[in-house]
Amino acid sequence: MDRIVHPGIEKFKQRVYNIEVSSITVGQWNRLLSSRREDSIKKSLQDYLEIREESIDELLD
């Protein structure tokens, strides 16, 4: 969508990017997840969505 220049699409993108999901806008999630900064992504997933990484051994016990 970023390669298409059209006023309606731009309006739609702005509206979607400004929607808040778990205290962060879709635009912020997009930037974070596309940054490939694993530490920041893990921290945000834990802080905002309560998702954490655990070892398989702990999960199976």
mmJSON file of the N, C-alpha and C atoms, coordinates in Angstrom:
{"data_MODEL":{"atom_site":{
"group_PDB":["ATOM","ATOM","ATOM","ATOM","ATOM","ATOM","ATOM","ATOM","ATOM","ATOM","ATOM","ATOM","ATOM","ATOM","ATOM","ATOM","ATOM","ATOM","ATOM","ATOM","ATOM","ATOM","ATOM","ATOM","ATOM","ATOM","ATOM","ATOM","ATOM","ATOM","ATOM","ATOM","ATOM","ATOM","ATOM","ATOM","ATOM","ATOM","ATOM","ATOM","ATOM","ATOM","ATOM","ATOM","ATOM","ATOM","ATOM","ATOM","ATOM","ATOM","ATOM","ATOM","ATOM","ATOM","ATOM","ATOM","ATOM","ATOM","ATOM","ATOM","ATOM","ATOM","ATOM","ATOM","ATOM","ATOM","ATOM","ATOM","ATOM","ATOM","ATOM","ATOM","ATOM","ATOM","ATOM","ATOM","ATOM","ATOM","ATOM","ATOM","ATOM","ATOM","ATOM","ATOM","ATOM","ATOM","ATOM","ATOM","ATOM","ATOM","ATOM","ATOM","ATOM","ATOM","ATOM","ATOM","ATOM","ATOM","ATOM","ATOM","ATOM","ATOM","ATOM","ATOM","ATOM","ATOM","ATOM","ATOM","ATOM","ATOM","ATOM","ATOM","ATOM","ATOM","ATOM","ATOM","ATOM","ATOM","ATOM","ATOM","ATOM","ATOM","ATOM","ATOM","ATOM","ATOM","ATOM","ATOM","ATOM","ATOM","ATOM","ATOM","ATOM","ATOM","ATOM","ATOM","ATOM","ATOM","ATOM","ATOM","ATOM","ATOM","ATOM","ATOM","ATOM","ATOM","ATOM","ATOM","ATOM","ATOM","ATOM","ATOM","ATOM","ATOM","ATOM","ATOM","ATOM","ATOM","ATOM","ATOM","ATOM","ATOM","ATOM","ATOM","ATOM","ATOM","ATOM","ATOM","ATOM","ATOM","ATOM","ATOM","ATOM","ATOM","ATOM","ATOM","ATOM","ATOM","ATOM","ATOM","ATOM","ATOM","ATOM"],
"id":[1,2,3,4,5,6,7,8,9,10,11,12,13,14,15,16,17,18,19,20,21,22,23,24,25,26,27,28,29,30,31,32,33,34,35,36,37,38,39,40,41,42,43,44,45,46,47,48,49,50,51,52,53,54,55,56,57,58,59,60,61,62,63,64,65,66,67,68,69,70,71,72,73,74,75,76,77,78,79,80,81,82,83,84,85,86,87,88,89,90,91,92,93,94,95,96,97,98,99,100,101,102,103,104,105,106,107,108,109,110,111,112,113,114,115,116,117,118,119,120,121,122,123,124,125,126,127,128,129,130,131,132,133,134,135,136,137,138,139,140,141,142,143,144,145,146,147,148,149,150,151,152,153,154,155,156,157,158,159,160,161,162,163,164,165,166,167,168,169,170,171,172,173,174,175,176,177,178,179,180,181,182,183],
"type_symbol":["N","C","C","N","C","C","N","C","C","N","C","C","N","C","C","N","C","C","N","C","C","N","C","C","N","C","C","N","C","C","N","C","C","N","C","C","N","C","C","N","C","C","N","C","C","N","C","C","N","C","C","N","C","C","N","C","C","N","C","C","N","C","C","N","C","C","N","C","C","N","C","C","N","C","C","N","C","C","N","C","C","N","C","C","N","C","C","N","C","C","N","C","C","N","C","C","N","C","C","N","C","C","N","C","C","N","C","C","N","C","C","N","C","C","N","C","C","N","C","C","N","C","C","N","C","C","N","C","C","N","C","C","N","C","C","N","C","C","N","C","C","N","C","C","N","C","C","N","C","C","N","C","C","N","C","C","N","C","C","N","C","C","N","C","C","N","C","C","N","C","C","N","C","C","N","C","C","N","C","C","N","C","C"],
"label_atom_id":["N","CA","C","N","CA","C","N","CA","C","N","CA","C","N","CA","C","N","CA","C","N","CA","C","N","CA","C","N","CA","C","N","CA","C","N","CA","C","N","CA","C","N","CA","C","N","CA","C","N","CA","C","N","CA","C","N","CA","C","N","CA","C","N","CA","C","N","CA","C","N","CA","C","N","CA","C","N","CA","C","N","CA","C","N","CA","C","N","CA","C","N","CA","C","N","CA","C","N","CA","C","N","CA","C","N","CA","C","N","CA","C","N","CA","C","N","CA","C","N","CA","C","N","CA","C","N","CA","C","N","CA","C","N","CA","C","N","CA","C","N","CA","C","N","CA","C","N","CA","C","N","CA","C","N","CA","C","N","CA","C","N","CA","C","N","CA","C","N","CA","C","N","CA","C","N","CA","C","N","CA","C","N","CA","C","N","CA","C","N","CA","C","N","CA","C","N","CA","C","N","CA","C","N","CA","C","N","CA","C","N","CA","C"],
"label_alt_id":[null,null,null,null,null,null,null,null,null,null,null,null,null,null,null,null,null,null,null,null,null,null,null,null,null,null,null,null,null,null,null,null,null,null,null,null,null,null,null,null,null,null,null,null,null,null,null,null,null,null,null,null,null,null,null,null,null,null,null,null,null,null,null,null,null,null,null,null,null,null,null,null,null,null,null,null,null,null,null,null,null,null,null,null,null,null,null,null,null,null,null,null,null,null,null,null,null,null,null,null,null,null,null,null,null,null,null,null,null,null,null,null,null,null,null,null,null,null,null,null,null,null,null,null,null,null,null,null,null,null,null,null,null,null,null,null,null,null,null,null,null,null,null,null,null,null,null,null,null,null,null,null,null,null,null,null,null,null,null,null,null,null,null,null,null,null,null,null,null,null,null,null,null,null,null,null,null,null,null,null,null,null,null],
"label_comp_id":["MET","MET","MET","ASP","ASP","ASP","ARG","ARG","ARG","ILE","ILE","ILE","VAL","VAL","VAL","HIS","HIS","HIS","PRO","PRO","PRO","GLY","GLY","GLY","ILE","ILE","ILE","GLU","GLU","GLU","LYS","LYS","LYS","PHE","PHE","PHE","LYS","LYS","LYS","GLN","GLN","GLN","ARG","ARG","ARG","VAL","VAL","VAL","TYR","TYR","TYR","ASN","ASN","ASN","ILE","ILE","ILE","GLU","GLU","GLU","VAL","VAL","VAL","SER","SER","SER","SER","SER","SER","ILE","ILE","ILE","THR","THR","THR","VAL","VAL","VAL","GLY","GLY","GLY","GLN","GLN","GLN","TRP","TRP","TRP","ASN","ASN","ASN","ARG","ARG","ARG","LEU","LEU","LEU","LEU","LEU","LEU","SER","SER","SER","SER","SER","SER","ARG","ARG","ARG","ARG","ARG","ARG","GLU","GLU","GLU","ASP","ASP","ASP","SER","SER","SER","ILE","ILE","ILE","LYS","LYS","LYS","LYS","LYS","LYS","SER","SER","SER","LEU","LEU","LEU","GLN","GLN","GLN","ASP","ASP","ASP","TYR","TYR","TYR","LEU","LEU","LEU","GLU","GLU","GLU","ILE","ILE","ILE","ARG","ARG","ARG","GLU","GLU","GLU","GLU","GLU","GLU","SER","SER","SER","ILE","ILE","ILE","ASP","ASP","ASP","GLU","GLU","GLU","LEU","LEU","LEU","LEU","LEU","LEU","ASP","ASP","ASP"],
"label_asym_id":["A","A","A","A","A","A","A","A","A","A","A","A","A","A","A","A","A","A","A","A","A","A","A","A","A","A","A","A","A","A","A","A","A","A","A","A","A","A","A","A","A","A","A","A","A","A","A","A","A","A","A","A","A","A","A","A","A","A","A","A","A","A","A","A","A","A","A","A","A","A","A","A","A","A","A","A","A","A","A","A","A","A","A","A","A","A","A","A","A","A","A","A","A","A","A","A","A","A","A","A","A","A","A","A","A","A","A","A","A","A","A","A","A","A","A","A","A","A","A","A","A","A","A","A","A","A","A","A","A","A","A","A","A","A","A","A","A","A","A","A","A","A","A","A","A","A","A","A","A","A","A","A","A","A","A","A","A","A","A","A","A","A","A","A","A","A","A","A","A","A","A","A","A","A","A","A","A","A","A","A","A","A","A"],
"label_entity_id":["1","1","1","1","1","1","1","1","1","1","1","1","1","1","1","1","1","1","1","1","1","1","1","1","1","1","1","1","1","1","1","1","1","1","1","1","1","1","1","1","1","1","1","1","1","1","1","1","1","1","1","1","1","1","1","1","1","1","1","1","1","1","1","1","1","1","1","1","1","1","1","1","1","1","1","1","1","1","1","1","1","1","1","1","1","1","1","1","1","1","1","1","1","1","1","1","1","1","1","1","1","1","1","1","1","1","1","1","1","1","1","1","1","1","1","1","1","1","1","1","1","1","1","1","1","1","1","1","1","1","1","1","1","1","1","1","1","1","1","1","1","1","1","1","1","1","1","1","1","1","1","1","1","1","1","1","1","1","1","1","1","1","1","1","1","1","1","1","1","1","1","1","1","1","1","1","1","1","1","1","1","1","1"],
"label_seq_id":[1,1,1,2,2,2,3,3,3,4,4,4,5,5,5,6,6,6,7,7,7,8,8,8,9,9,9,10,10,10,11,11,11,12,12,12,13,13,13,14,14,14,15,15,15,16,16,16,17,17,17,18,18,18,19,19,19,20,20,20,21,21,21,22,22,22,23,23,23,24,24,24,25,25,25,26,26,26,27,27,27,28,28,28,29,29,29,30,30,30,31,31,31,32,32,32,33,33,33,34,34,34,35,35,35,36,36,36,37,37,37,38,38,38,39,39,39,40,40,40,41,41,41,42,42,42,43,43,43,44,44,44,45,45,45,46,46,46,47,47,47,48,48,48,49,49,49,50,50,50,51,51,51,52,52,52,53,53,53,54,54,54,55,55,55,56,56,56,57,57,57,58,58,58,59,59,59,60,60,60,61,61,61],
"pdbx_PDB_ins_code":[null,null,null,null,null,null,null,null,null,null,null,null,null,null,null,null,null,null,null,null,null,null,null,null,null,null,null,null,null,null,null,null,null,null,null,null,null,null,null,null,null,null,null,null,null,null,null,null,null,null,null,null,null,null,null,null,null,null,null,null,null,null,null,null,null,null,null,null,null,null,null,null,null,null,null,null,null,null,null,null,null,null,null,null,null,null,null,null,null,null,null,null,null,null,null,null,null,null,null,null,null,null,null,null,null,null,null,null,null,null,null,null,null,null,null,null,null,null,null,null,null,null,null,null,null,null,null,null,null,null,null,null,null,null,null,null,null,null,null,null,null,null,null,null,null,null,null,null,null,null,null,null,null,null,null,null,null,null,null,null,null,null,null,null,null,null,null,null,null,null,null,null,null,null,null,null,null,null,null,null,null,null,null],
"Cartn_x":[0.82,0.0,0.861,2.081,2.915,3.37,3.29,3.73,2.612,1.378,0.236,-0.098,-0.164,-0.506,-1.944,-2.8,-4.213,-4.779,-5.482,-5.977,-6.834,-7.686,-8.543,-7.735,-6.721,-5.876,-5.058,-4.545,-3.77,-4.641,-5.872,-6.809,-7.073,-7.279,-7.51,-6.305,-5.098,-3.883,-3.755,-3.985,-3.882,-4.893,-6.102,-7.139,-6.748,-6.263,-5.866,-4.633,-3.616,-2.387,-2.634,-3.708,-4.003,-4.872,-5.339,-6.133,-5.225,-5.686,-4.905,-5.226,-4.177,-4.284,-3.361,-3.933,-3.156,-2.236,-2.793,-2.117,-1.074,-0.961,-0.02,-0.784,-0.489,-1.184,-0.682,-1.513,-1.136,0.143,0.273,1.49,2.724,2.605,3.731,4.057,3.019,3.256,3.956,3.503,4.098,5.587,5.927,7.336,8.154,7.595,8.298,8.557,7.513,7.654,8.504,8.527,9.359,10.797,11.065,12.412,13.397,12.884,13.7,14.599,14.28,15.021,14.381,14.925,14.308,14.09,15.057,14.908,13.73,13.599,12.486,11.148,11.13,9.895,9.48,10.415,10.101,9.584,10.252,9.836,8.432,8.138,6.815,5.731,6.019,5.04,4.742,5.78,5.577,4.84,5.268,4.674,3.227,2.945,1.631,0.642,1.148,0.254,0.405,1.302,1.571,1.957,2.703,3.228,4.689,5.071,6.468,6.984,8.277,8.931,9.304,8.994,9.35,9.995,10.741,11.369,10.311,10.533,9.587,9.51,10.62,10.636,9.705,9.706,8.818,7.355,7.064,5.686,5.156,6.026,5.594,5.494,6.085,6.014,4.664],
"Cartn_y":[-1.2,0.0,1.26,1.167,2.359,2.848,2.005,2.402,3.028,2.917,3.454,4.83,5.796,7.158,7.434,7.478,7.742,8.323,9.455,10.101,9.186,8.368,7.47,6.409,5.876,4.857,5.489,6.676,7.374,7.638,8.043,8.284,6.994,5.898,4.592,4.165,4.3,3.925,4.713,6.005,6.834,6.406,6.112,5.673,4.348,3.394,2.093,2.235,2.967,3.128,3.824,4.573,5.285,4.482,3.31,2.461,1.919,2.004,1.486,0.023,-0.751,-2.16,-2.371,-2.65,-2.861,-1.683,-0.496,0.754,1.248,0.609,1.052,1.114,2.105,2.207,1.13,0.817,-0.153,0.31,1.603,2.134,1.865,2.019,1.737,0.245,-0.616,-2.059,-2.39,-1.794,-2.036,-1.688,-0.503,-0.095,-1.025,-1.379,-2.25,-3.628,-4.254,-5.606,-5.669,-4.603,-4.599,-4.162,-3.739,-3.283,-4.437,-5.632,-6.827,-6.714,-5.792,-5.667,-6.623,-7.825,-8.894,-8.523,-7.866,-7.505,-6.561,-5.565,-4.609,-5.29,-6.178,-6.889,-7.777,-8.554,-9.429,-8.627,-7.501,-6.677,-6.124,-5.635,-5.075,-6.146,-7.329,-8.407,-8.799,-8.79,-9.127,-8.002,-6.767,-5.632,-5.362,-5.406,-4.986,-6.125,-7.312,-8.423,-9.593,-9.456,-10.503,-11.824,-11.724,-12.905,-13.031,-14.222,-14.404,-15.722,-15.796,-16.989,-17.884,-19.163,-20.117,-21.329,-22.05,-23.257,-24.354,-25.223,-26.318,-27.238,-27.393,-28.235,-27.699,-26.389,-25.791,-25.948,-25.847,-25.959,-27.385,-28.354,-29.746,-30.295,-29.631,-30.095,-29.865],
"Cartn_z":[0.0,0.0,0.0,0.493,0.564,-0.81,-1.81,-3.156,-3.975,-3.489,-4.214,-3.642,-4.51,-4.074,-4.483,-3.475,-3.711,-2.421,-2.503,-1.282,-0.403,-0.993,-0.216,0.52,-0.146,0.486,1.607,1.381,2.419,3.651,3.427,4.529,5.306,4.557,5.167,6.002,5.437,6.168,7.463,7.403,8.612,9.661,9.214,10.15,10.816,10.032,10.573,11.457,11.003,11.787,13.121,13.237,14.487,15.456,15.057,15.954,17.055,18.294,19.415,19.681,19.846,20.218,21.403,22.554,23.779,24.078,24.031,24.413,23.416,22.263,21.235,19.914,19.098,17.814,16.85,15.863,14.841,14.137,13.91,13.292,14.139,15.457,16.346,16.35,16.38,16.299,14.986,13.905,12.594,12.598,13.098,13.151,14.041,15.198,16.135,15.514,14.972,14.442,13.182,12.42,11.212,11.508,12.745,13.103,13.249,13.529,13.743,14.976,15.875,17.135,18.13,18.208,18.991,20.449,21.063,22.479,22.691,21.839,21.953,21.689,20.699,20.371,21.535,22.079,23.209,24.394,24.689,25.825,25.611,24.431,24.151,24.187,23.643,23.688,25.132,25.959,27.369,28.097,27.895,28.61,28.218,26.91,26.432,26.207,25.894,25.587,26.552,27.506,28.502,27.84,26.732,26.044,26.44,26.873,27.259,26.693,26.619,26.108,27.283,27.136,28.179,27.531,28.323,27.774,27.643,26.694,26.466,27.688,28.384,29.578,30.668,30.854,31.858,31.465,30.197,29.732,29.853,29.701,29.749,31.154,32.132,33.528,34.149],
"occupancy":[1.0,1.0,1.0,1.0,1.0,1.0,1.0,1.0,1.0,1.0,1.0,1.0,1.0,1.0,1.0,1.0,1.0,1.0,1.0,1.0,1.0,1.0,1.0,1.0,1.0,1.0,1.0,1.0,1.0,1.0,1.0,1.0,1.0,1.0,1.0,1.0,1.0,1.0,1.0,1.0,1.0,1.0,1.0,1.0,1.0,1.0,1.0,1.0,1.0,1.0,1.0,1.0,1.0,1.0,1.0,1.0,1.0,1.0,1.0,1.0,1.0,1.0,1.0,1.0,1.0,1.0,1.0,1.0,1.0,1.0,1.0,1.0,1.0,1.0,1.0,1.0,1.0,1.0,1.0,1.0,1.0,1.0,1.0,1.0,1.0,1.0,1.0,1.0,1.0,1.0,1.0,1.0,1.0,1.0,1.0,1.0,1.0,1.0,1.0,1.0,1.0,1.0,1.0,1.0,1.0,1.0,1.0,1.0,1.0,1.0,1.0,1.0,1.0,1.0,1.0,1.0,1.0,1.0,1.0,1.0,1.0,1.0,1.0,1.0,1.0,1.0,1.0,1.0,1.0,1.0,1.0,1.0,1.0,1.0,1.0,1.0,1.0,1.0,1.0,1.0,1.0,1.0,1.0,1.0,1.0,1.0,1.0,1.0,1.0,1.0,1.0,1.0,1.0,1.0,1.0,1.0,1.0,1.0,1.0,1.0,1.0,1.0,1.0,1.0,1.0,1.0,1.0,1.0,1.0,1.0,1.0,1.0,1.0,1.0,1.0,1.0,1.0,1.0,1.0,1.0,1.0,1.0,1.0],
"B_iso_or_equiv":[0.0,0.0,0.0,0.0,0.0,0.0,0.0,0.0,0.0,0.0,0.0,0.0,0.0,0.0,0.0,0.0,0.0,0.0,0.0,0.0,0.0,0.0,0.0,0.0,0.0,0.0,0.0,0.0,0.0,0.0,0.0,0.0,0.0,0.0,0.0,0.0,0.0,0.0,0.0,0.0,0.0,0.0,0.0,0.0,0.0,0.0,0.0,0.0,0.0,0.0,0.0,0.0,0.0,0.0,0.0,0.0,0.0,0.0,0.0,0.0,0.0,0.0,0.0,0.0,0.0,0.0,0.0,0.0,0.0,0.0,0.0,0.0,0.0,0.0,0.0,0.0,0.0,0.0,0.0,0.0,0.0,0.0,0.0,0.0,0.0,0.0,0.0,0.0,0.0,0.0,0.0,0.0,0.0,0.0,0.0,0.0,0.0,0.0,0.0,0.0,0.0,0.0,0.0,0.0,0.0,0.0,0.0,0.0,0.0,0.0,0.0,0.0,0.0,0.0,0.0,0.0,0.0,0.0,0.0,0.0,0.0,0.0,0.0,0.0,0.0,0.0,0.0,0.0,0.0,0.0,0.0,0.0,0.0,0.0,0.0,0.0,0.0,0.0,0.0,0.0,0.0,0.0,0.0,0.0,0.0,0.0,0.0,0.0,0.0,0.0,0.0,0.0,0.0,0.0,0.0,0.0,0.0,0.0,0.0,0.0,0.0,0.0,0.0,0.0,0.0,0.0,0.0,0.0,0.0,0.0,0.0,0.0,0.0,0.0,0.0,0.0,0.0,0.0,0.0,0.0,0.0,0.0,0.0],
"pdbx_formal_charge":[null,null,null,null,null,null,null,null,null,null,null,null,null,null,null,null,null,null,null,null,null,null,null,null,null,null,null,null,null,null,null,null,null,null,null,null,null,null,null,null,null,null,null,null,null,null,null,null,null,null,null,null,null,null,null,null,null,null,null,null,null,null,null,null,null,null,null,null,null,null,null,null,null,null,null,null,null,null,null,null,null,null,null,null,null,null,null,null,null,null,null,null,null,null,null,null,null,null,null,null,null,null,null,null,null,null,null,null,null,null,null,null,null,null,null,null,null,null,null,null,null,null,null,null,null,null,null,null,null,null,null,null,null,null,null,null,null,null,null,null,null,null,null,null,null,null,null,null,null,null,null,null,null,null,null,null,null,null,null,null,null,null,null,null,null,null,null,null,null,null,null,null,null,null,null,null,null,null,null,null,null,null,null],
"auth_seq_id":[1,1,1,2,2,2,3,3,3,4,4,4,5,5,5,6,6,6,7,7,7,8,8,8,9,9,9,10,10,10,11,11,11,12,12,12,13,13,13,14,14,14,15,15,15,16,16,16,17,17,17,18,18,18,19,19,19,20,20,20,21,21,21,22,22,22,23,23,23,24,24,24,25,25,25,26,26,26,27,27,27,28,28,28,29,29,29,30,30,30,31,31,31,32,32,32,33,33,33,34,34,34,35,35,35,36,36,36,37,37,37,38,38,38,39,39,39,40,40,40,41,41,41,42,42,42,43,43,43,44,44,44,45,45,45,46,46,46,47,47,47,48,48,48,49,49,49,50,50,50,51,51,51,52,52,52,53,53,53,54,54,54,55,55,55,56,56,56,57,57,57,58,58,58,59,59,59,60,60,60,61,61,61],
"auth_comp_id":["MET","MET","MET","ASP","ASP","ASP","ARG","ARG","ARG","ILE","ILE","ILE","VAL","VAL","VAL","HIS","HIS","HIS","PRO","PRO","PRO","GLY","GLY","GLY","ILE","ILE","ILE","GLU","GLU","GLU","LYS","LYS","LYS","PHE","PHE","PHE","LYS","LYS","LYS","GLN","GLN","GLN","ARG","ARG","ARG","VAL","VAL","VAL","TYR","TYR","TYR","ASN","ASN","ASN","ILE","ILE","ILE","GLU","GLU","GLU","VAL","VAL","VAL","SER","SER","SER","SER","SER","SER","ILE","ILE","ILE","THR","THR","THR","VAL","VAL","VAL","GLY","GLY","GLY","GLN","GLN","GLN","TRP","TRP","TRP","ASN","ASN","ASN","ARG","ARG","ARG","LEU","LEU","LEU","LEU","LEU","LEU","SER","SER","SER","SER","SER","SER","ARG","ARG","ARG","ARG","ARG","ARG","GLU","GLU","GLU","ASP","ASP","ASP","SER","SER","SER","ILE","ILE","ILE","LYS","LYS","LYS","LYS","LYS","LYS","SER","SER","SER","LEU","LEU","LEU","GLN","GLN","GLN","ASP","ASP","ASP","TYR","TYR","TYR","LEU","LEU","LEU","GLU","GLU","GLU","ILE","ILE","ILE","ARG","ARG","ARG","GLU","GLU","GLU","GLU","GLU","GLU","SER","SER","SER","ILE","ILE","ILE","ASP","ASP","ASP","GLU","GLU","GLU","LEU","LEU","LEU","LEU","LEU","LEU","ASP","ASP","ASP"],
"auth_asym_id":["A","A","A","A","A","A","A","A","A","A","A","A","A","A","A","A","A","A","A","A","A","A","A","A","A","A","A","A","A","A","A","A","A","A","A","A","A","A","A","A","A","A","A","A","A","A","A","A","A","A","A","A","A","A","A","A","A","A","A","A","A","A","A","A","A","A","A","A","A","A","A","A","A","A","A","A","A","A","A","A","A","A","A","A","A","A","A","A","A","A","A","A","A","A","A","A","A","A","A","A","A","A","A","A","A","A","A","A","A","A","A","A","A","A","A","A","A","A","A","A","A","A","A","A","A","A","A","A","A","A","A","A","A","A","A","A","A","A","A","A","A","A","A","A","A","A","A","A","A","A","A","A","A","A","A","A","A","A","A","A","A","A","A","A","A","A","A","A","A","A","A","A","A","A","A","A","A","A","A","A","A","A","A"],
"auth_atom_id":["N","CA","C","N","CA","C","N","CA","C","N","CA","C","N","CA","C","N","CA","C","N","CA","C","N","CA","C","N","CA","C","N","CA","C","N","CA","C","N","CA","C","N","CA","C","N","CA","C","N","CA","C","N","CA","C","N","CA","C","N","CA","C","N","CA","C","N","CA","C","N","CA","C","N","CA","C","N","CA","C","N","CA","C","N","CA","C","N","CA","C","N","CA","C","N","CA","C","N","CA","C","N","CA","C","N","CA","C","N","CA","C","N","CA","C","N","CA","C","N","CA","C","N","CA","C","N","CA","C","N","CA","C","N","CA","C","N","CA","C","N","CA","C","N","CA","C","N","CA","C","N","CA","C","N","CA","C","N","CA","C","N","CA","C","N","CA","C","N","CA","C","N","CA","C","N","CA","C","N","CA","C","N","CA","C","N","CA","C","N","CA","C","N","CA","C","N","CA","C","N","CA","C","N","CA","C","N","CA","C","N","CA","C"],
"pdbx_PDB_model_num":[1,1,1,1,1,1,1,1,1,1,1,1,1,1,1,1,1,1,1,1,1,1,1,1,1,1,1,1,1,1,1,1,1,1,1,1,1,1,1,1,1,1,1,1,1,1,1,1,1,1,1,1,1,1,1,1,1,1,1,1,1,1,1,1,1,1,1,1,1,1,1,1,1,1,1,1,1,1,1,1,1,1,1,1,1,1,1,1,1,1,1,1,1,1,1,1,1,1,1,1,1,1,1,1,1,1,1,1,1,1,1,1,1,1,1,1,1,1,1,1,1,1,1,1,1,1,1,1,1,1,1,1,1,1,1,1,1,1,1,1,1,1,1,1,1,1,1,1,1,1,1,1,1,1,1,1,1,1,1,1,1,1,1,1,1,1,1,1,1,1,1,1,1,1,1,1,1,1,1,1,1,1,1]
}}}
